[in-house]
Amino acid sequence: MQNVVSVLVIMLGVFAWTTVAAKDRIPVKVGAYEYGVVYYFENGEPNGIVPILIKMLNDIQTEYDFQLAETSSRRRYHSIETGEVDLVLLESSQWEWQDFDVSFSEPIVREKDLYVALAERSDLDQLFADVTSYPMLCVLGFHYGFANYNADPEYLRQNFDVLLRYNENEVLSGVLAGEAPLGVVSAGSLARQFVADPLLRDRLAISAEPDAIYDLVSVVSNSSAIRIEKFNELIDRIHATGEIERLWQQLHIGVSG
């Protein structure tokens, strides 16, 4: 845990930069919402790979000033449609963007969602083999493979026995409290919880088959100040350093992402 924390503390100088040059750059508002190790809060402070990537994007060029702009899993579509954000960093192109005037960057990292249950259950094989036949805890506004990525709450409630919570921590807490036999959480979120509480690993069973495996990209508004080609160029330069892959693996220690 110490290594992960120290890396993030070092990298999260993102909120400390106050360079004069930044005011001459073109602002690019980067949308992020609470999700896995993509973006989360620790001791009340923003954390995760999004703030790190924002710092990297600002460090490798002088034309644009990438700025964090918080949104939510349900509000992100409105945010990008109205120009509140120019792009949403680390998002799947499968998550209902088809009706919006956006472009998708090249893949940046790959994530997966996992079914979890209490390890003490005697029916784990049956449970994981037929997940949609059981009550399941999920996050409001998130997209899941079992529902063909339809995140509409009414659709989920009418077609599946889904209990919606506001974040992945609440999903995991609900499973541990017995609110439902199953929960769905991202691999990154689960890895972070295992670091915080190593004893948790023995209390949970994880499905061999994930709910979904997907590439995370940036969703860039076609009205954004930065063109998709330029954004891809910057991401390619960061990828070439190997830092993205190294950090992503470190944030998934103990649970492959």
Order of alpha helices (4+ residues) and beta strands (2+ residues): alpha-beta-beta-beta-alpha-beta-alpha-beta-beta-beta-alpha-beta-alpha-beta-alpha-beta-alpha-alpha-beta-beta-alpha-alpha
